[in-house]
């Protein structure tokens, strides 16, 4: 083990090996890893992820049909229905 642990991630000087999904292994400082983890969380503590790609999908019976894709709002303006109801996506 290289470096020293510290309760404050900014002051943690340990170096760790990180293995990526493609099998590549690289060394990173613990404080750099912590910084990148914190960057994935918003001010309210909610985590967000970046989608690499859509691997597969399926459409279920509750999906909006193409002939029912548009509606007219109360002002008479034709608008598209914005929904993912009935769609299942497999993401990486």
PDB file of N, CA, C and O in Angstrom:
ATOM      1  N   UNK A   1       0.853  -1.175   0.000  1.00  0.00           N
ATOM      2  CA  UNK A   1       0.000   0.000   0.000  1.00  0.00           C
ATOM      3  C   UNK A   1       0.896   1.234   0.000  1.00  0.00           C
ATOM      4  O   UNK A   1       1.819   1.348   0.806  1.00  0.00           O
ATOM      5  N   UNK A   2       0.611   2.143  -0.906  1.00  0.00           N
ATOM      6  CA  UNK A   2       1.363   3.384  -0.997  1.00  0.00           C
ATOM      7  C   UNK A   2       0.476   4.500  -0.472  1.00  0.00           C
ATOM      8  O   UNK A   2      -0.693   4.577  -0.849  1.00  0.00           O
ATOM      9  N   UNK A   3       1.007   5.380   0.399  1.00  0.00           N
ATOM     10  CA  UNK A   3       0.259   6.500   0.938  1.00  0.00           C
ATOM     11  C   UNK A   3      -0.418   6.163   2.241  1.00  0.00           C
ATOM     12  O   UNK A   3      -0.314   5.047   2.750  1.00  0.00           O
ATOM     13  N   UNK A   4      -1.133   7.178   2.787  1.00  0.00           N
ATOM     14  CA  UNK A   4      -1.803   7.007   4.076  1.00  0.00           C
ATOM     15  C   UNK A   4      -3.280   7.339   3.961  1.00  0.00           C
ATOM     16  O   UNK A   4      -3.685   8.243   3.232  1.00  0.00           O
ATOM     17  N   UNK A   5      -4.077   6.570   4.713  1.00  0.00           N
ATOM     18  CA  UNK A   5      -5.516   6.802   4.770  1.00  0.00           C
ATOM     19  C   UNK A   5      -5.802   8.043   5.605  1.00  0.00           C
ATOM     20  O   UNK A   5      -5.056   8.355   6.533  1.00  0.00           O
ATOM     21  N   UNK A   6      -6.884   8.753   5.276  1.00  0.00           N
ATOM     22  CA  UNK A   6      -7.316   9.908   6.065  1.00  0.00           C
ATOM     23  C   UNK A   6      -8.836   9.997   5.974  1.00  0.00           C
ATOM     24  O   UNK A   6      -9.398   9.751   4.907  1.00  0.00           O
ATOM     25  N   UNK A   7      -9.523  10.349   7.083  1.00  0.00           N
ATOM     26  CA  UNK A   7     -10.988  10.461   7.037  1.00  0.00           C
ATOM     27  C   UNK A   7     -11.480  11.491   6.020  1.00  0.00           C
ATOM     28  O   UNK A   7     -12.569  11.349   5.466  1.00  0.00           O
ATOM     29  N   UNK A   8     -10.682  12.519   5.780  1.00  0.00           N
ATOM     30  CA  UNK A   8     -11.013  13.521   4.774  1.00  0.00           C
ATOM     31  C   UNK A   8     -10.472  13.017   3.434  1.00  0.00           C
ATOM     32  O   UNK A   8      -9.255  12.914   3.276  1.00  0.00           O
ATOM     33  N   UNK A   9     -11.345  12.697   2.457  1.00  0.00           N
ATOM     34  CA  UNK A   9     -10.878  12.135   1.181  1.00  0.00           C
ATOM     35  C   UNK A   9      -9.864  13.012   0.451  1.00  0.00           C
ATOM     36  O   UNK A   9      -9.030  12.502  -0.298  1.00  0.00           O
ATOM     37  N   UNK A  10      -9.926  14.310   0.658  1.00  0.00           N
ATOM     38  CA  UNK A  10      -8.981  15.220  -0.011  1.00  0.00           C
ATOM     39  C   UNK A  10      -7.563  14.991   0.496  1.00  0.00           C
ATOM     40  O   UNK A  10      -6.599  15.178  -0.245  1.00  0.00           O
ATOM     41  N   UNK A  11      -7.435  14.586   1.761  1.00  0.00           N
ATOM     42  CA  UNK A  11      -6.119  14.379   2.368  1.00  0.00           C
ATOM     43  C   UNK A  11      -5.658  12.924   2.317  1.00  0.00           C
ATOM     44  O   UNK A  11      -4.571  12.612   2.802  1.00  0.00           O
ATOM     45  N   UNK A  12      -6.456  12.036   1.744  1.00  0.00           N
ATOM     46  CA  UNK A  12      -6.102  10.630   1.616  1.00  0.00           C
ATOM     47  C   UNK A  12      -5.073  10.494   0.498  1.00  0.00           C
ATOM     48  O   UNK A  12      -5.350  10.857  -0.645  1.00  0.00           O
ATOM     49  N   UNK A  13      -3.883   9.972   0.819  1.00  0.00           N
ATOM     50  CA  UNK A  13      -2.806   9.889  -0.180  1.00  0.00           C
ATOM     51  C   UNK A  13      -2.573   8.476  -0.703  1.00  0.00           C
ATOM     52  O   UNK A  13      -1.574   8.226  -1.378  1.00  0.00           O
ATOM     53  N   UNK A  14      -3.493   7.539  -0.397  1.00  0.00           N
ATOM     54  CA  UNK A  14      -3.308   6.165  -0.883  1.00  0.00           C
ATOM     55  C   UNK A  14      -3.426   6.109  -2.410  1.00  0.00           C
ATOM     56  O   UNK A  14      -4.100   6.932  -3.030  1.00  0.00           O
ATOM     57  N   UNK A  15      -2.762   5.131  -2.988  1.00  0.00           N
ATOM     58  CA  UNK A  15      -2.846   4.869  -4.424  1.00  0.00           C
ATOM     59  C   UNK A  15      -3.465   3.488  -4.596  1.00  0.00           C
ATOM     60  O   UNK A  15      -3.054   2.531  -3.940  1.00  0.00           O
ATOM     61  N   UNK A  16      -4.457   3.388  -5.481  1.00  0.00           N
ATOM     62  CA  UNK A  16      -5.170   2.123  -5.672  1.00  0.00           C
ATOM     63  C   UNK A  16      -5.165   1.733  -7.135  1.00  0.00           C
ATOM     64  O   UNK A  16      -5.104   2.585  -8.022  1.00  0.00           O
ATOM     65  N   UNK A  17      -5.230   0.423  -7.376  1.00  0.00           N
ATOM     66  CA  UNK A  17      -5.371  -0.075  -8.738  1.00  0.00           C
ATOM     67  C   UNK A  17      -6.854  -0.130  -9.087  1.00  0.00           C
ATOM     68  O   UNK A  17      -7.664  -0.637  -8.311  1.00  0.00           O
ATOM     69  N   UNK A  18      -7.202   0.394 -10.258  1.00  0.00           N
ATOM     70  CA  UNK A  18      -8.593   0.400 -10.730  1.00  0.00           C
ATOM     71  C   UNK A  18      -8.648  -0.415 -12.014  1.00  0.00           C
ATOM     72  O   UNK A  18      -7.883  -0.180 -12.950  1.00  0.00           O
ATOM     73  N   UNK A  19      -9.576  -1.389 -12.043  1.00  0.00           N
ATOM     74  CA  UNK A  19      -9.757  -2.179 -13.257  1.00  0.00           C
ATOM     75  C   UNK A  19     -11.021  -1.700 -13.959  1.00  0.00           C
ATOM     76  O   UNK A  19     -12.089  -1.647 -13.350  1.00  0.00           O
ATOM     77  N   UNK A  20     -10.904  -1.351 -15.238  1.00  0.00           N
ATOM     78  CA  UNK A  20     -12.009  -0.868 -16.041  1.00  0.00           C
ATOM     79  C   UNK A  20     -12.718  -2.035 -16.723  1.00  0.00           C
ATOM     80  O   UNK A  20     -12.157  -3.127 -16.816  1.00  0.00           O
ATOM     81  N   UNK A  21     -13.967  -1.814 -17.209  1.00  0.00           N
ATOM     82  CA  UNK A  21     -14.728  -2.901 -17.843  1.00  0.00           C
ATOM     83  C   UNK A  21     -13.994  -3.599 -18.987  1.00  0.00           C
ATOM     84  O   UNK A  21     -14.236  -4.777 -19.250  1.00  0.00           O
ATOM     85  N   UNK A  22     -13.095  -2.878 -19.668  1.00  0.00           N
ATOM     86  CA  UNK A  22     -12.358  -3.495 -20.779  1.00  0.00           C
ATOM     87  C   UNK A  22     -11.147  -4.301 -20.308  1.00  0.00           C
ATOM     88  O   UNK A  22     -10.408  -4.840 -21.131  1.00  0.00           O
ATOM     89  N   UNK A  23     -10.935  -4.389 -18.973  1.00  0.00           N
ATOM     90  CA  UNK A  23      -9.825  -5.152 -18.424  1.00  0.00           C
ATOM     91  C   UNK A  23      -8.582  -4.324 -18.154  1.00  0.00           C
ATOM     92  O   UNK A  23      -7.660  -4.807 -17.496  1.00  0.00           O
ATOM     93  N   UNK A  24      -8.528  -3.098 -18.639  1.00  0.00           N
ATOM     94  CA  UNK A  24      -7.395  -2.204 -18.422  1.00  0.00           C
ATOM     95  C   UNK A  24      -7.274  -1.891 -16.929  1.00  0.00           C
ATOM     96  O   UNK A  24      -8.277  -1.617 -16.271  1.00  0.00           O
ATOM     97  N   UNK A  25      -6.051  -1.930 -16.393  1.00  0.00           N
ATOM     98  CA  UNK A  25      -5.798  -1.627 -14.982  1.00  0.00           C
ATOM     99  C   UNK A  25      -4.870  -0.415 -14.907  1.00  0.00           C
ATOM    100  O   UNK A  25      -3.829  -0.378 -15.562  1.00  0.00           O
ATOM    101  N   UNK A  26      -5.265   0.589 -14.089  1.00  0.00           N
ATOM    102  CA  UNK A  26      -4.449   1.783 -13.896  1.00  0.00           C
ATOM    103  C   UNK A  26      -4.435   2.154 -12.429  1.00  0.00           C
ATOM    104  O   UNK A  26      -5.356   1.810 -11.688  1.00  0.00           O
ATOM    105  N   UNK A  27      -3.400   2.852 -12.008  1.00  0.00           N
ATOM    106  CA  UNK A  27      -3.298   3.319 -10.624  1.00  0.00           C
ATOM    107  C   UNK A  27      -3.850   4.732 -10.516  1.00  0.00           C
ATOM    108  O   UNK A  27      -3.557   5.590 -11.349  1.00  0.00           O
ATOM    109  N   UNK A  28      -4.655   4.967  -9.478  1.00  0.00           N
ATOM    110  CA  UNK A  28      -5.216   6.286  -9.214  1.00  0.00           C
ATOM    111  C   UNK A  28      -5.113   6.585  -7.735  1.00  0.00           C
ATOM    112  O   UNK A  28      -5.232   5.684  -6.906  1.00  0.00           O
ATOM    113  N   UNK A  29      -4.892   7.848  -7.398  1.00  0.00           N
ATOM    114  CA  UNK A  29      -4.880   8.272  -6.007  1.00  0.00           C
ATOM    115  C   UNK A  29      -6.308   8.201  -5.463  1.00  0.00           C
ATOM    116  O   UNK A  29      -7.270   8.505  -6.170  1.00  0.00           O
ATOM    117  N   UNK A  30      -6.431   7.794  -4.189  1.00  0.00           N
ATOM    118  CA  UNK A  30      -7.750   7.648  -3.570  1.00  0.00           C
ATOM    119  C   UNK A  30      -8.528   8.958  -3.612  1.00  0.00           C
ATOM    120  O   UNK A  30      -9.746   8.945  -3.792  1.00  0.00           O
ATOM    121  N   UNK A  31      -7.837  10.097  -3.448  1.00  0.00           N
ATOM    122  CA  UNK A  31      -8.555  11.373  -3.466  1.00  0.00           C
ATOM    123  C   UNK A  31      -9.083  11.706  -4.863  1.00  0.00           C
ATOM    124  O   UNK A  31     -10.100  12.388  -4.989  1.00  0.00           O
ATOM    125  N   UNK A  32      -8.414  11.241  -5.895  1.00  0.00           N
ATOM    126  CA  UNK A  32      -8.909  11.446  -7.262  1.00  0.00           C
ATOM    127  C   UNK A  32     -10.154  10.585  -7.489  1.00  0.00           C
ATOM    128  O   UNK A  32     -11.119  11.041  -8.102  1.00  0.00           O
ATOM    129  N   UNK A  33     -10.134   9.354  -7.002  1.00  0.00           N
ATOM    130  CA  UNK A  33     -11.305   8.472  -7.110  1.00  0.00           C
ATOM    131  C   UNK A  33     -12.484   9.092  -6.365  1.00  0.00           C
ATOM    132  O   UNK A  33     -13.596   9.146  -6.888  1.00  0.00           O
ATOM    133  N   UNK A  34     -12.233   9.562  -5.132  1.00  0.00           N
ATOM    134  CA  UNK A  34     -13.302  10.189  -4.341  1.00  0.00           C
ATOM    135  C   UNK A  34     -13.861  11.416  -5.053  1.00  0.00           C
ATOM    136  O   UNK A  34     -15.075  11.623  -5.064  1.00  0.00           O
ATOM    137  N   UNK A  35     -12.998  12.228  -5.645  1.00  0.00           N
ATOM    138  CA  UNK A  35     -13.448  13.426  -6.360  1.00  0.00           C
ATOM    139  C   UNK A  35     -14.379  13.050  -7.509  1.00  0.00           C
ATOM    140  O   UNK A  35     -15.412  13.690  -7.705  1.00  0.00           O
ATOM    141  N   UNK A  36     -14.026  12.032  -8.256  1.00  0.00           N
ATOM    142  CA  UNK A  36     -14.863  11.614  -9.377  1.00  0.00           C
ATOM    143  C   UNK A  36     -16.184  11.006  -8.916  1.00  0.00           C
ATOM    144  O   UNK A  36     -17.204  11.158  -9.588  1.00  0.00           O
ATOM    145  N   UNK A  37     -16.173  10.321  -7.777  1.00  0.00           N
ATOM    146  CA  UNK A  37     -17.427   9.807  -7.223  1.00  0.00           C
ATOM    147  C   UNK A  37     -18.326  10.959  -6.791  1.00  0.00           C
ATOM    148  O   UNK A  37     -19.532  10.924  -7.033  1.00  0.00           O
ATOM    149  N   UNK A  38     -17.755  11.981  -6.154  1.00  0.00           N
ATOM    150  CA  UNK A  38     -18.543  13.146  -5.733  1.00  0.00           C
ATOM    151  C   UNK A  38     -19.116  13.893  -6.932  1.00  0.00           C
ATOM    152  O   UNK A  38     -20.194  14.479  -6.835  1.00  0.00           O
ATOM    153  N   UNK A  39     -18.412  13.878  -8.053  1.00  0.00           N
ATOM    154  CA  UNK A  39     -18.896  14.560  -9.259  1.00  0.00           C
ATOM    155  C   UNK A  39     -20.132  13.874  -9.846  1.00  0.00           C
ATOM    156  O   UNK A  39     -20.849  14.468 -10.651  1.00  0.00           O
ATOM    157  N   UNK A  40     -20.380  12.622  -9.442  1.00  0.00           N
ATOM    158  CA  UNK A  40     -21.537  11.889  -9.946  1.00  0.00           C
ATOM    159  C   UNK A  40     -22.776  12.074  -9.077  1.00  0.00           C
ATOM    160  O   UNK A  40     -23.812  11.459  -9.332  1.00  0.00           O
ATOM    161  N   UNK A  41     -22.672  12.930  -8.040  1.00  0.00           N
ATOM    162  CA  UNK A  41     -23.788  13.146  -7.125  1.00  0.00           C
ATOM    163  C   UNK A  41     -24.125  14.631  -7.112  1.00  0.00           C
ATOM    164  O   UNK A  41     -23.233  15.475  -7.026  1.00  0.00           O
ATOM    165  N   UNK A  42     -25.433  14.951  -7.198  1.00  0.00           N
ATOM    166  CA  UNK A  42     -25.832  16.353  -7.169  1.00  0.00           C
ATOM    167  C   UNK A  42     -25.919  16.874  -5.736  1.00  0.00           C
ATOM    168  O   UNK A  42     -25.637  16.137  -4.791  1.00  0.00           O
ATOM    169  N   UNK A  43     -26.307  18.138  -5.569  1.00  0.00           N
ATOM    170  CA  UNK A  43     -26.357  18.776  -4.255  1.00  0.00           C
ATOM    171  C   UNK A  43     -27.340  18.104  -3.297  1.00  0.00           C
ATOM    172  O   UNK A  43     -27.204  18.240  -2.081  1.00  0.00           O
ATOM    173  N   UNK A  44     -28.319  17.386  -3.826  1.00  0.00           N
ATOM    174  CA  UNK A  44     -29.315  16.719  -2.990  1.00  0.00           C
ATOM    175  C   UNK A  44     -28.954  15.262  -2.709  1.00  0.00           C
ATOM    176  O   UNK A  44     -29.732  14.535  -2.091  1.00  0.00           O
ATOM    177  N   UNK A  45     -27.771  14.835  -3.165  1.00  0.00           N
ATOM    178  CA  UNK A  45     -27.326  13.475  -2.910  1.00  0.00           C
ATOM    179  C   UNK A  45     -27.831  12.453  -3.911  1.00  0.00           C
ATOM    180  O   UNK A  45     -27.657  11.251  -3.711  1.00  0.00           O
ATOM    181  N   UNK A  46     -28.456  12.917  -4.986  1.00  0.00           N
ATOM    182  CA  UNK A  46     -28.957  11.993  -6.007  1.00  0.00           C
ATOM    183  C   UNK A  46     -27.840  11.683  -6.991  1.00  0.00           C
ATOM    184  O   UNK A  46     -27.115  12.573  -7.437  1.00  0.00           O
ATOM    185  N   UNK A  47     -27.717  10.418  -7.315  1.00  0.00           N
ATOM    186  CA  UNK A  47     -26.660   9.973  -8.227  1.00  0.00           C
ATOM    187  C   UNK A  47     -27.168  10.002  -9.659  1.00  0.00           C
ATOM    188  O   UNK A  47     -28.319   9.656  -9.925  1.00  0.00           O
ATOM    189  N   UNK A  48     -26.322  10.407 -10.561  1.00  0.00           N
ATOM    190  CA  UNK A  48     -26.678  10.352 -11.968  1.00  0.00           C
ATOM    191  C   UNK A  48     -25.599   9.599 -12.730  1.00  0.00           C
ATOM    192  O   UNK A  48     -24.426   9.615 -12.355  1.00  0.00           O
ATOM    193  N   UNK A  49     -26.001   8.959 -13.774  1.00  0.00           N
ATOM    194  CA  UNK A  49     -25.085   8.151 -14.566  1.00  0.00           C
ATOM    195  C   UNK A  49     -25.097   8.615 -16.017  1.00  0.00           C
ATOM    196  O   UNK A  49     -26.077   9.190 -16.491  1.00  0.00           O
ATOM    197  N   UNK A  50     -24.044   8.369 -16.682  1.00  0.00           N
ATOM    198  CA  UNK A  50     -23.965   8.670 -18.108  1.00  0.00           C
ATOM    199  C   UNK A  50     -24.177   7.363 -18.858  1.00  0.00           C
ATOM    200  O   UNK A  50     -23.532   6.359 -18.558  1.00  0.00           O
ATOM    201  N   UNK A  51     -25.062   7.375 -19.813  1.00  0.00           N
ATOM    202  CA  UNK A  51     -25.373   6.186 -20.598  1.00  0.00           C
ATOM    203  C   UNK A  51     -24.341   6.047 -21.703  1.00  0.00           C
ATOM    204  O   UNK A  51     -24.089   6.987 -22.456  1.00  0.00           O
ATOM    205  N   UNK A  52     -23.755   4.875 -21.789  1.00  0.00           N
ATOM    206  CA  UNK A  52     -22.780   4.603 -22.841  1.00  0.00           C
ATOM    207  C   UNK A  52     -23.500   4.287 -24.147  1.00  0.00           C
ATOM    208  O   UNK A  52     -23.184   4.857 -25.192  1.00  0.00           O
ATOM    209  N   UNK A  53     -24.476   3.367 -24.083  1.00  0.00           N
ATOM    210  CA  UNK A  53     -25.240   3.034 -25.277  1.00  0.00           C
ATOM    211  C   UNK A  53     -26.509   2.278 -24.911  1.00  0.00           C
ATOM    212  O   UNK A  53     -26.620   1.726 -23.817  1.00  0.00           O
ATOM    213  N   UNK A  54     -27.462   2.256 -25.833  1.00  0.00           N
ATOM    214  CA  UNK A  54     -28.659   1.443 -25.688  1.00  0.00           C
ATOM    215  C   UNK A  54     -28.327   0.096 -26.321  1.00  0.00           C
ATOM    216  O   UNK A  54     -28.064   0.018 -27.521  1.00  0.00           O
ATOM    217  N   UNK A  55     -28.341  -0.960 -25.520  1.00  0.00           N
ATOM    218  CA  UNK A  55     -27.964  -2.287 -25.994  1.00  0.00           C
ATOM    219  C   UNK A  55     -29.145  -2.990 -26.658  1.00  0.00           C
ATOM    220  O   UNK A  55     -28.984  -3.659 -27.679  1.00  0.00           O
ATOM    221  N   UNK A  56     -30.330  -2.834 -26.072  1.00  0.00           N
ATOM    222  CA  UNK A  56     -31.515  -3.510 -26.596  1.00  0.00           C
ATOM    223  C   UNK A  56     -32.749  -2.735 -26.140  1.00  0.00           C
ATOM    224  O   UNK A  56     -32.665  -1.887 -25.251  1.00  0.00           O
ATOM    225  N   UNK A  57     -33.889  -3.030 -26.752  1.00  0.00           N
ATOM    226  CA  UNK A  57     -35.149  -2.405 -26.350  1.00  0.00           C
ATOM    227  C   UNK A  57     -36.314  -3.326 -26.676  1.00  0.00           C
ATOM    228  O   UNK A  57     -36.194  -4.257 -27.472  1.00  0.00           O
ATOM    229  N   UNK A  58     -37.456  -3.039 -26.033  1.00  0.00           N
ATOM    230  CA  UNK A  58     -38.686  -3.741 -26.386  1.00  0.00           C
ATOM    231  C   UNK A  58     -39.837  -2.755 -26.196  1.00  0.00           C
ATOM    232  O   UNK A  58     -39.758  -1.836 -25.381  1.00  0.00           O
ATOM    233  N   UNK A  59     -40.890  -2.961 -26.954  1.00  0.00           N
ATOM    234  CA  UNK A  59     -42.079  -2.126 -26.876  1.00  0.00           C
ATOM    235  C   UNK A  59     -43.215  -2.983 -26.338  1.00  0.00           C
ATOM    236  O   UNK A  59     -43.520  -4.048 -26.876  1.00  0.00           O
ATOM    237  N   UNK A  60     -43.832  -2.502 -25.272  1.00  0.00           N
ATOM    238  CA  UNK A  60     -44.934  -3.232 -24.663  1.00  0.00           C
ATOM    239  C   UNK A  60     -46.259  -2.666 -25.162  1.00  0.00           C
ATOM    240  O   UNK A  60     -46.286  -1.621 -25.812  1.00  0.00           O
ATOM    241  N   UNK A  61     -47.341  -3.345 -24.864  1.00  0.00           N
ATOM    242  CA  UNK A  61     -48.669  -2.955 -25.348  1.00  0.00           C
ATOM    243  C   UNK A  61     -49.142  -1.585 -24.899  1.00  0.00           C
ATOM    244  O   UNK A  61     -50.016  -1.000 -25.539  1.00  0.00           O
ATOM    245  N   UNK A  62     -48.588  -1.058 -23.812  1.00  0.00           N
ATOM    246  CA  UNK A  62     -49.041   0.241 -23.299  1.00  0.00           C
ATOM    247  C   UNK A  62     -48.348   1.430 -23.957  1.00  0.00           C
ATOM    248  O   UNK A  62     -48.632   2.577 -23.611  1.00  0.00           O
ATOM    249  N   UNK A  63     -47.438   1.172 -24.907  1.00  0.00           N
ATOM    250  CA  UNK A  63     -46.732   2.267 -25.589  1.00  0.00           C
ATOM    251  C   UNK A  63     -47.704   3.054 -26.462  1.00  0.00           C
ATOM    252  O   UNK A  63     -48.688   2.512 -26.964  1.00  0.00           O
ATOM    253  N   UNK A  64     -47.408   4.345 -26.633  1.00  0.00           N
ATOM    254  CA  UNK A  64     -48.249   5.198 -27.471  1.00  0.00           C
ATOM    255  C   UNK A  64     -48.082   4.784 -28.934  1.00  0.00           C
ATOM    256  O   UNK A  64     -46.964   4.722 -29.446  1.00  0.00           O
ATOM    257  N   UNK A  65     -49.192   4.505 -29.592  1.00  0.00           N
ATOM    258  CA  UNK A  65     -49.160   4.093 -31.003  1.00  0.00           C
ATOM    259  C   UNK A  65     -48.834   5.297 -31.889  1.00  0.00           C
ATOM    260  O   UNK A  65     -49.167   6.428 -31.536  1.00  0.00           O
ATOM    261  N   UNK A  66     -48.184   5.066 -33.042  1.00  0.00           N
ATOM    262  CA  UNK A  66     -47.852   6.174 -33.940  1.00  0.00           C
ATOM    263  C   UNK A  66     -49.058   7.027 -34.337  1.00  0.00           C
ATOM    264  O   UNK A  66     -48.916   8.238 -34.508  1.00  0.00           O
ATOM    265  N   UNK A  67     -50.231   6.429 -34.485  1.00  0.00           N
ATOM    266  CA  UNK A  67     -51.399   7.212 -34.877  1.00  0.00           C
ATOM    267  C   UNK A  67     -51.988   8.015 -33.711  1.00  0.00           C
ATOM    268  O   UNK A  67     -52.911   8.806 -33.908  1.00  0.00           O
ATOM    269  N   UNK A  68     -51.460   7.814 -32.500  1.00  0.00           N
ATOM    270  CA  UNK A  68     -51.919   8.547 -31.325  1.00  0.00           C
ATOM    271  C   UNK A  68     -50.767   9.349 -30.700  1.00  0.00           C
ATOM    272  O   UNK A  68     -50.824   9.716 -29.526  1.00  0.00           O
ATOM    273  N   UNK A  69     -49.724   9.617 -31.497  1.00  0.00           N
ATOM    274  CA  UNK A  69     -48.519  10.259 -31.015  1.00  0.00           C
ATOM    275  C   UNK A  69     -48.718  11.748 -30.715  1.00  0.00           C
ATOM    276  O   UNK A  69     -47.998  12.318 -29.895  1.00  0.00           O
ATOM    277  N   UNK A  70     -49.692  12.378 -31.378  1.00  0.00           N
ATOM    278  CA  UNK A  70     -49.912  13.816 -31.207  1.00  0.00           C
ATOM    279  C   UNK A  70     -51.240  14.076 -30.516  1.00  0.00           C
ATOM    280  O   UNK A  70     -52.168  13.272 -30.603  1.00  0.00           O
ATOM    281  N   UNK A  71     -51.319  15.208 -29.829  1.00  0.00           N
ATOM    282  CA  UNK A  71     -52.563  15.664 -29.215  1.00  0.00           C
ATOM    283  C   UNK A  71     -52.680  17.169 -29.435  1.00  0.00           C
ATOM    284  O   UNK A  71     -51.696  17.827 -29.770  1.00  0.00           O
ATOM    285  N   UNK A  72     -53.862  17.705 -29.251  1.00  0.00           N
ATOM    286  CA  UNK A  72     -54.085  19.142 -29.385  1.00  0.00           C
ATOM    287  C   UNK A  72     -54.294  19.710 -27.988  1.00  0.00           C
ATOM    288  O   UNK A  72     -55.174  19.261 -27.253  1.00  0.00           O
ATOM    289  N   UNK A  73     -53.469  20.717 -27.618  1.00  0.00           N
ATOM    290  CA  UNK A  73     -53.587  21.289 -26.278  1.00  0.00           C
ATOM    291  C   UNK A  73     -54.777  22.245 -26.194  1.00  0.00           C
ATOM    292  O   UNK A  73     -55.490  22.435 -27.179  1.00  0.00           O
ATOM    293  N   UNK A  74     -54.995  22.847 -25.021  1.00  0.00           N
ATOM    294  CA  UNK A  74     -56.159  23.699 -24.800  1.00  0.00           C
ATOM    295  C   UNK A  74     -56.148  24.969 -25.637  1.00  0.00           C
ATOM    296  O   UNK A  74     -57.170  25.648 -25.738  1.00  0.00           O
ATOM    297  N   UNK A  75     -55.003  25.302 -26.241  1.00  0.00           N
ATOM    298  CA  UNK A  75     -54.901  26.477 -27.104  1.00  0.00           C
ATOM    299  C   UNK A  75     -55.036  26.109 -28.586  1.00  0.00           C
ATOM    300  O   UNK A  75     -54.920  26.965 -29.462  1.00  0.00           O
ATOM    301  N   UNK A  76     -55.279  24.830 -28.847  1.00  0.00           N
ATOM    302  CA  UNK A  76     -55.445  24.370 -30.217  1.00  0.00           C
ATOM    303  C   UNK A  76     -54.148  24.060 -30.938  1.00  0.00           C
ATOM    304  O   UNK A  76     -54.141  23.905 -32.159  1.00  0.00           O
ATOM    305  N   UNK A  77     -53.032  23.966 -30.187  1.00  0.00           N
ATOM    306  CA  UNK A  77     -51.725  23.688 -30.782  1.00  0.00           C
ATOM    307  C   UNK A  77     -51.474  22.183 -30.757  1.00  0.00           C
ATOM    308  O   UNK A  77     -51.648  21.532 -29.727  1.00  0.00           O
ATOM    309  N   UNK A  78     -51.059  21.637 -31.909  1.00  0.00           N
ATOM    310  CA  UNK A  78     -50.754  20.212 -32.012  1.00  0.00           C
ATOM    311  C   UNK A  78     -49.387  19.956 -31.380  1.00  0.00           C
ATOM    312  O   UNK A  78     -48.395  20.580 -31.756  1.00  0.00           O
ATOM    313  N   UNK A  79     -49.344  19.033 -30.418  1.00  0.00           N
ATOM    314  CA  UNK A  79     -48.112  18.724 -29.694  1.00  0.00           C
ATOM    315  C   UNK A  79     -47.866  17.218 -29.684  1.00  0.00           C
ATOM    316  O   UNK A  79     -48.798  16.417 -29.768  1.00  0.00           O
ATOM    317  N   UNK A  80     -46.586  16.853 -29.580  1.00  0.00           N
ATOM    318  CA  UNK A  80     -46.228  15.443 -29.503  1.00  0.00           C
ATOM    319  C   UNK A  80     -46.328  14.980 -28.040  1.00  0.00           C
ATOM    320  O   UNK A  80     -45.987  15.727 -27.123  1.00  0.00           O
ATOM    321  N   UNK A  81     -46.789  13.762 -27.837  1.00  0.00           N
ATOM    322  CA  UNK A  81     -46.840  13.194 -26.485  1.00  0.00           C
ATOM    323  C   UNK A  81     -45.417  12.824 -26.067  1.00  0.00           C
ATOM    324  O   UNK A  81     -44.762  12.028 -26.740  1.00  0.00           O
ATOM    325  N   UNK A  82     -44.947  13.383 -24.988  1.00  0.00           N
ATOM    326  CA  UNK A  82     -43.594  13.101 -24.495  1.00  0.00           C
ATOM    327  C   UNK A  82     -43.697  12.082 -23.367  1.00  0.00           C
ATOM    328  O   UNK A  82     -43.955  12.429 -22.214  1.00  0.00           O
ATOM    329  N   UNK A  83     -43.494  10.838 -23.722  1.00  0.00           N
ATOM    330  CA  UNK A  83     -43.588   9.764 -22.739  1.00  0.00           C
ATOM    331  C   UNK A  83     -42.723   8.587 -23.167  1.00  0.00           C
ATOM    332  O   UNK A  83     -42.467   8.377 -24.353  1.00  0.00           O
ATOM    333  N   UNK A  84     -42.283   7.832 -22.180  1.00  0.00           N
ATOM    334  CA  UNK A  84     -41.565   6.580 -22.450  1.00  0.00           C
ATOM    335  C   UNK A  84     -42.407   5.396 -21.994  1.00  0.00           C
ATOM    336  O   UNK A  84     -41.916   4.269 -21.923  1.00  0.00           O
ATOM    337  N   UNK A  85     -43.665   5.649 -21.687  1.00  0.00           N
ATOM    338  CA  UNK A  85     -44.563   4.585 -21.227  1.00  0.00           C
ATOM    339  C   UNK A  85     -44.601   3.464 -22.277  1.00  0.00           C
ATOM    340  O   UNK A  85     -44.798   3.713 -23.466  1.00  0.00           O
ATOM    341  N   UNK A  86     -44.410   2.246 -21.811  1.00  0.00           N
ATOM    342  CA  UNK A  86     -44.475   1.098 -22.703  1.00  0.00           C
ATOM    343  C   UNK A  86     -43.150   0.747 -23.384  1.00  0.00           C
ATOM    344  O   UNK A  86     -43.082  -0.225 -24.137  1.00  0.00           O
ATOM    345  N   UNK A  87     -42.112   1.519 -23.130  1.00  0.00           N
ATOM    346  CA  UNK A  87     -40.795   1.235 -23.709  1.00  0.00           C
ATOM    347  C   UNK A  87     -39.892   0.723 -22.588  1.00  0.00           C
ATOM    348  O   UNK A  87     -39.867   1.298 -21.500  1.00  0.00           O
ATOM    349  N   UNK A  88     -39.162  -0.339 -22.847  1.00  0.00           N
ATOM    350  CA  UNK A  88     -38.162  -0.857 -21.921  1.00  0.00           C
ATOM    351  C   UNK A  88     -36.814  -0.822 -22.637  1.00  0.00           C
ATOM    352  O   UNK A  88     -36.666  -1.374 -23.727  1.00  0.00           O
ATOM    353  N   UNK A  89     -35.843  -0.173 -22.018  1.00  0.00           N
ATOM    354  CA  UNK A  89     -34.529  -0.027 -22.620  1.00  0.00           C
ATOM    355  C   UNK A  89     -33.487  -0.757 -21.777  1.00  0.00           C
ATOM    356  O   UNK A  89     -33.531  -0.714 -20.547  1.00  0.00           O
ATOM    357  N   UNK A  90     -32.553  -1.425 -22.446  1.00  0.00           N
ATOM    358  CA  UNK A  90     -31.415  -2.041 -21.785  1.00  0.00           C
ATOM    359  C   UNK A  90     -30.209  -1.151 -22.091  1.00  0.00           C
ATOM    360  O   UNK A  90     -29.791  -1.039 -23.243  1.00  0.00           O
ATOM    361  N   UNK A  91     -29.655  -0.523 -21.058  1.00  0.00           N
ATOM    362  CA  UNK A  91     -28.592   0.461 -21.227  1.00  0.00           C
ATOM    363  C   UNK A  91     -27.273  -0.053 -20.680  1.00  0.00           C
ATOM    364  O   UNK A  91     -27.228  -0.857 -19.748  1.00  0.00           O
ATOM    365  N   UNK A  92     -26.201   0.435 -21.287  1.00  0.00           N
ATOM    366  CA  UNK A  92     -24.855   0.155 -20.734  1.00  0.00           C
ATOM    367  C   UNK A  92     -24.297   1.484 -20.271  1.00  0.00           C
ATOM    368  O   UNK A  92     -23.177   1.541 -19.765  1.00  0.00           O
TER     369      UNK A  92
END
